[in-house]
Amino acid sequence: MRTLIDLLVSPSSVLTAASWHAVGDWLLTDGLRILVTLVLAVALRWVIHRFIDRSVRLMTAKSARKQDQLNRAGRLIADMSETSRERYVQRMTTVGSLLRSIVTFVMFGIAGLTIMALVGIPLAPLLASAGVGGVALGFGAQSLVKDFLSGIFMILEDQYGVGDVIDTGEAVGTVEEVSLRVTRLRDANGVTWYIRNGEVVRIGNKSQGSSNAVVDIPVAYDEDLDKVLATIRDVAEDMGHDTAWEDRLVDVPTVLGVEAMTGAMMTIRVIAACAPGQNWAVQRELRQRVKTALDAAGVKAPPVIPLGGQA
């Protein structure tokens, strides 16, 4: 049977009953196959897209149910880390969009090749040329492909997101934009860094999980240790139950005890589990409260030793 292209380009096919009959035969055979191919491609794409959307909704709802069951400490960490509801929804939406794009490309690519074969276009030279071009493009765009693959895995694994403070080895700063190819962040000096995802070997995320505030409090060596510890514990309890700080503290600060001793000084260490990025504020507030409480209790600071002299 002659193909549609042969029928259209053949001079003998113009305005003849035989040619119209041949076109009708082609429509009932190869034409019908093309139509079925397009319908199947669209239907299969729709089914897979529905499955992806449903999976995204189910996983998002499951995450929301788990978060509702967390206690104060777990909810505080979840709100600031990778399990937060908004962050999880954004990540799953991005993954769903990426999967839908891939499915669309694959479905219509296969349908296009099938239709080309049905209308009589030889695929062997086309596929051979595409293979050679693909090899050449692969060698020339290795870094680009590496960046995109790294970006995809970064999104799937939720290594970091917008608003996180990260250490890439080359720069430390707050993430302002994340794409499949580059990540943009701004450091403490206001400098904007554009980092290719494929060039990132390690990532330190300071905004996931929790952070620790460590405070060392020096007091005079001859002070009553029980009195000092009791005063600091009272401060820690008050701060731990202060509603103004409950969204920053995971739990009540813990007084570990004497960390170090010298000839004229004892050092008391206090540690507090905090929300990510809140350890510096907690340290400053804890030092201020402890200083005020120790002054009120009459606890002396260690003597100041002048440079090159004796106390």
C-alpha positions as CSV (number, residue, x, y, z in Angstrom):
1,M,0.0,0.0,0.0
2,R,1.3,3.4,-0.9
3,T,2.0,5.9,1.9
4,L,0.3,9.3,2.2
5,I,3.4,11.1,1.1
6,D,3.6,9.1,-2.1
7,L,-0.1,9.9,-2.8
8,L,0.4,13.6,-2.2
9,V,3.5,14.0,-4.3
10,S,2.5,11.7,-7.2
11,P,1.3,13.7,-10.2
12,S,-1.0,10.9,-11.2
13,S,-3.0,11.2,-8.0
14,V,-4.4,14.7,-8.7
15,L,-8.2,14.8,-9.1
16,T,-8.5,11.1,-10.0
17,A,-11.0,8.7,-8.6
18,A,-8.3,6.2,-8.0
19,S,-6.2,8.6,-5.9
20,W,-9.2,9.6,-3.8
21,H,-10.0,6.0,-3.3
22,A,-6.3,5.4,-2.2
23,V,-6.5,8.3,0.2
24,G,-9.7,6.8,1.7
25,D,-8.0,3.5,2.0
26,W,-5.1,5.2,3.8
27,L,-7.4,7.0,6.1
28,L,-9.0,3.7,7.1
29,T,-5.7,2.0,7.7
30,D,-2.6,4.1,8.5
31,G,-4.7,7.2,9.2
32,L,-6.8,5.3,11.7
33,R,-3.6,4.0,13.3
34,I,-2.3,7.5,13.7
35,L,-5.5,8.6,15.3
36,V,-5.4,5.7,17.7
37,T,-1.8,6.5,18.5
38,L,-2.6,10.1,19.3
39,V,-5.6,9.1,21.4
40,L,-3.6,6.5,23.3
41,A,-0.8,8.9,23.9
42,V,-3.1,11.6,25.3
43,A,-5.1,9.1,27.4
44,L,-2.0,7.5,28.8
45,R,-0.5,10.9,29.6
46,W,-3.7,11.9,31.4
47,V,-3.8,8.7,33.4
48,I,-0.2,9.1,34.5
49,H,-0.6,12.8,35.4
50,R,-3.7,11.9,37.5
51,F,-1.6,9.2,39.3
52,I,1.2,11.7,39.9
53,D,-1.2,14.3,41.2
54,R,-3.0,11.8,43.5
55,S,0.4,10.6,44.9
56,V,1.5,14.1,45.6
57,R,-1.8,14.8,47.5
58,L,-1.6,11.6,49.5
59,M,2.0,12.2,50.5
60,T,1.2,15.8,51.5
61,A,-1.8,14.8,53.6
62,K,0.3,12.0,55.3
63,S,3.0,14.5,56.2
64,A,0.3,16.9,57.6
65,R,-1.1,14.1,59.8
66,K,2.3,13.2,61.2
67,Q,3.0,16.8,62.0
68,D,-0.2,17.2,63.9
69,Q,0.8,14.4,66.2
70,L,4.2,16.0,67.2
71,N,4.8,17.4,70.6
72,R,6.2,20.9,71.2
73,A,9.8,20.1,70.6
74,G,9.1,18.0,67.5
75,R,6.7,20.6,66.1
76,L,9.2,23.4,66.7
77,I,11.9,21.5,64.8
78,A,9.5,20.5,62.1
79,D,8.4,24.0,61.5
80,M,12.0,25.1,60.9
81,S,13.3,22.1,59.0
82,E,12.6,19.8,56.1
83,T,9.4,18.3,57.5
84,S,7.6,21.7,57.7
85,R,4.2,21.6,56.0
86,E,4.8,24.5,53.6
87,R,8.3,23.3,52.7
88,Y,7.1,19.7,52.1
89,V,4.2,20.9,49.9
90,Q,6.6,23.0,47.8
91,R,9.0,20.2,47.4
92,M,6.4,17.6,46.4
93,T,4.8,20.1,44.0
94,T,8.1,20.7,42.3
95,V,8.8,17.0,42.0
96,G,5.2,16.4,40.7
97,S,5.7,19.1,38.0
98,L,9.0,17.7,37.0
99,L,7.6,14.2,36.7
100,R,4.6,15.5,34.6
101,S,7.0,17.3,32.2
102,I,9.1,14.1,31.8
103,V,6.0,12.0,31.1
104,T,4.6,14.5,28.6
105,F,8.0,14.6,26.7
106,V,8.3,10.8,26.6
107,M,4.7,10.1,25.6
108,F,4.6,12.6,22.7
109,G,8.1,11.7,21.7
110,I,7.1,8.0,21.3
111,A,3.8,9.0,19.6
112,G,5.7,11.3,17.1
113,L,8.1,8.5,16.1
114,T,5.3,6.1,15.7
115,I,3.4,8.5,13.4
116,M,6.5,9.2,11.4
117,A,6.9,5.5,10.8
118,L,3.2,5.2,9.7
119,V,3.4,8.0,7.2
120,G,6.5,6.4,5.6
121,I,9.3,8.6,6.9
122,P,12.4,6.5,7.3
123,L,13.5,6.6,10.9
124,A,16.9,4.9,10.6
125,P,18.8,7.9,9.2
126,L,17.0,10.2,11.7
127,L,17.8,8.0,14.7
128,A,21.4,7.6,13.5
129,S,21.8,11.4,13.1
130,A,20.2,11.9,16.5
131,G,22.5,9.4,18.0
132,V,25.6,11.1,16.6
133,G,24.3,14.5,17.6
134,G,23.4,13.2,21.1
135,V,27.0,11.9,21.6
136,A,28.4,15.3,20.4
137,L,26.0,17.2,22.6
138,G,26.8,14.9,25.6
139,F,30.5,15.7,25.3
140,G,29.9,19.4,24.9
141,A,27.3,19.8,27.6
142,Q,28.6,17.5,30.3
143,S,28.7,20.2,32.9
144,L,25.2,21.4,32.0
145,V,23.8,17.8,32.3
146,K,25.7,17.4,35.6
147,D,24.1,20.6,36.9
148,F,20.6,19.6,36.0
149,L,21.0,16.1,37.4
150,S,22.4,17.5,40.6
151,G,19.5,19.9,40.8
152,I,17.0,17.2,40.4
153,F,18.5,15.1,43.2
154,M,18.9,18.2,45.4
155,I,15.1,18.8,45.0
156,L,14.2,15.2,45.6
157,E,16.3,14.9,48.7
158,D,15.4,18.3,50.0
159,Q,19.0,19.2,50.8
160,Y,18.2,22.9,51.2
161,G,15.5,25.4,50.2
162,V,14.9,29.1,50.0
163,G,15.6,30.8,53.4
164,D,18.1,28.1,54.6
165,V,21.5,29.2,55.7
166,I,24.0,26.8,54.0
167,D,27.7,26.3,53.7
168,T,28.8,25.2,50.2
169,G,32.5,25.3,50.9
170,E,32.9,28.2,48.5
171,A,30.4,30.5,50.2
172,V,28.2,30.7,53.3
173,G,24.9,32.5,53.2
174,T,21.1,32.5,52.9
175,V,19.5,30.8,49.9
176,E,17.5,33.2,47.9
177,E,16.7,31.1,44.8
178,V,16.9,27.5,43.8
179,S,16.7,26.2,40.3
180,L,17.7,23.0,38.5
181,R,21.0,24.5,37.3
182,V,22.1,27.1,39.8
183,T,21.6,28.1,43.4
184,R,21.7,31.8,44.4
185,L,22.6,32.8,48.0
186,R,23.6,36.0,49.8
187,D,26.4,36.0,52.4
188,A,26.7,38.1,55.6
189,N,28.4,40.9,53.6
190,G,25.5,41.2,51.2
191,V,27.4,39.6,48.3
192,T,25.2,37.5,45.9
193,W,26.7,34.1,45.0
194,Y,25.6,32.0,42.0
195,I,26.7,28.4,42.5
196,R,26.3,25.7,39.9
197,N,24.6,22.7,41.4
198,G,27.0,20.3,39.8
199,E,30.0,22.0,41.4
200,V,28.7,21.5,45.0
201,V,30.5,18.7,46.6
202,R,29.2,19.1,50.1
203,I,26.4,21.1,51.8
204,G,26.2,22.1,55.4
205,N,22.6,23.2,56.2
206,K,22.4,25.3,59.3
207,S,18.6,25.6,59.1
208,Q,17.7,21.9,59.4
209,G,17.2,20.0,62.6
210,S,18.1,22.0,65.7
211,S,21.0,24.2,66.9
212,N,22.7,24.3,70.3
213,A,23.3,27.4,72.3
214,V,26.4,26.9,74.5
215,V,27.1,29.5,77.3
216,D,30.1,29.4,79.5
217,I,29.7,31.5,82.7
218,P,32.9,32.4,84.7
219,V,32.6,33.0,88.4
220,A,35.2,33.5,91.2
221,Y,36.8,30.3,92.4
222,D,36.0,30.8,96.0
223,E,32.2,31.2,95.4
224,D,29.7,28.7,96.9
225,L,29.2,26.2,94.0
226,D,25.8,25.0,95.1
227,K,24.5,28.6,95.3
228,V,25.9,29.4,91.9
229,L,24.4,26.3,90.3
230,A,21.0,26.9,91.9
231,T,20.9,30.5,90.7
232,I,21.7,29.5,87.1
233,R,19.2,26.7,87.2
234,D,16.5,29.1,88.3
235,V,17.3,31.4,85.4
236,A,17.3,28.5,83.0
237,E,13.8,27.4,84.2
238,D,12.4,30.9,84.0
239,M,13.7,31.3,80.4
240,G,12.5,27.8,79.4
241,H,8.9,28.6,80.5
242,D,8.9,32.2,79.1
243,T,6.2,32.4,76.4
244,A,8.3,35.0,74.6
245,W,11.0,32.3,74.0
246,E,9.0,29.2,73.6
247,D,9.1,29.4,69.8
248,R,12.9,29.5,69.9
249,L,13.8,27.0,72.6
250,V,13.2,23.3,72.0
251,D,13.4,22.6,75.8
252,V,14.5,24.1,79.1
253,P,18.2,25.0,79.0
254,T,20.4,22.5,80.9
255,V,23.0,23.4,83.4
256,L,25.8,20.9,82.8
257,G,28.0,22.0,85.8
258,V,31.6,23.0,86.1
259,E,33.3,22.9,82.8
260,A,36.8,24.2,83.8
261,M,38.7,25.5,86.8
262,T,41.8,27.7,87.1
263,G,43.5,29.3,90.0
264,A,41.0,32.1,90.3
265,M,38.0,31.1,88.2
266,M,35.3,28.4,87.7
267,T,33.5,28.1,84.4
268,I,29.9,26.9,84.5
269,R,28.5,25.6,81.2
270,V,24.9,25.8,80.1
271,I,23.5,24.3,76.9
272,A,20.1,24.9,75.3
273,A,18.6,23.1,72.3
274,C,17.1,25.8,70.0
275,A,15.3,26.2,66.7
276,P,17.7,26.4,63.7
277,G,19.5,29.7,63.6
278,Q,18.2,30.9,67.0
279,N,21.2,29.8,69.0
280,W,22.9,33.3,68.9
281,A,19.9,35.1,70.2
282,V,19.4,32.5,72.9
283,Q,23.0,32.8,74.0
284,R,22.8,36.6,74.3
285,E,19.5,36.5,76.3
286,L,20.8,33.7,78.6
287,R,24.0,35.6,79.4
288,Q,22.1,38.7,80.2
289,R,19.7,36.9,82.5
290,V,22.4,35.0,84.3
291,K,24.5,38.2,84.7
292,T,21.5,39.9,86.3
293,A,20.7,37.0,88.6
294,L,24.3,36.5,89.8
295,D,24.6,40.2,90.6
296,A,21.4,40.0,92.6
297,A,22.6,36.9,94.4
298,G,26.0,38.6,95.3
299,V,28.1,36.2,93.2
300,K,31.4,37.7,92.3
301,A,33.0,37.5,88.9
302,P,36.6,36.2,88.7
303,P,39.3,38.8,89.5
304,V,40.8,40.6,86.5
305,I,44.4,39.8,86.0
306,P,46.3,42.7,84.4
307,L,48.6,42.0,81.5
308,G,52.0,41.1,82.7
309,G,51.0,41.4,86.4
310,Q,49.5,39.4,89.3
311,A,46.0,39.4,90.5
